[in-house]
């Protein structure tokens, strides 16, 4: 009879392989954030200047990209921004990284551009930067995106419509907004994040329906969380539930605090993802499946089309 010590690694790798190949199940929001006609129209549109948007946030693809994901979007996480001990202690994300991962020298868990944006951005609705779009034709299919310093500046420029708060990024398109407003991304993106390798995560994110650059932003996020938060998440959920997607620990405790796994994702991956994606559910006025404080959700209505 085989020793349990010989069988255990085989069982573990079997579970790991099964998790990596877990089929992507389509899970819709109930109710969706938009009606069927609006979702269909959003999916038929195209942003004409995504190359400019990616250049503005310094994440345009490199000619020397080594894989498919890098050919679509540069990573917002590498190289990390090195901070002084004092600056790290004052920054909640760097401080978290220092305490949990003993980084020496202390580092913000994202690039210098992300750190500068993260520490200088305003989160107040009347002061925050906003992303707007303006249609280029009467069919309302092609449009350009533009970042404005605040909502008042956007409203002063004819033709622009608010599409989300904070700067435009890889996920600022209406196609991606349709995905945000129709599908349960908390569950579906988690499945994709278990894929082995960055490009496998990218392919899965594209299967969800994201545009290529947006899918790359989500893939980088999943990869970063897997690299830095795996042990924390195993401790929070247990290995078997985490691998099989049967976690029962609630995302938020009775005090309104994120559980340890989600907090790690928020601290280690959150700044880079918010910077690169531009659009999030919260800054687009869409309630996430994870209960968040009302103050974190920017309420506004999306009106783009005439039917």
CORCOR-V912599 format. One line per field, one symbol per residue. ss: DSSP state (@ for helix, = for strand, . for the rest). burial: b if it has 9 or more other C-alpha atoms within 8 Angstrom, else e. A space follows every 10 residues. Layout:
ss=???
burial=???
This chain:
ss=...@@@@@@@ @@@@@@@@@@ .......=.. .....@@@@@ @@@..==..@ @@@@@@.... .......@@@ @@........ ==..@@@@@@ .@@@@@@@@@ @.....==.. .@@@@@@@@@ .........= =====..... .=======.. @@@@@..... =====..... ...@@@@@@@ @@=.@@@@@@ @@@....@@@ @@@@@@@@.. .@@@@@@@@@ @@@@@@@@@@ @@@@@@@.@@ @@@@...... .=.....=.@ @@@@@@@@.@ @@@@@@@... .@@@...... ...@@@.... .......
burial=eeeeeebeee eeeebbeebb eeeeeeeebe ebebeeebbe bbbebbbeeb eebbbebebb beeebeeebb bbbbbbbeeb bebeeeebbe ebbbbbbbee eeeeebbbbb bbebbebbee eeeeeebbbb bbbbbbeeeb bbbbbbbbbb bebbbeeeeb bbbbbbbbbb bbbbbbbbbb bbbbebebbb bbbbbeebbb bbbbbbebeb bebbbbbbbb bbbbbbeebb ebbbebbbee bbbeeeeeee bbbeeeebbb bbbbbbbbbb bbbbbbbbbb bbbbbbbbee ebeeeebbee eeeeeee
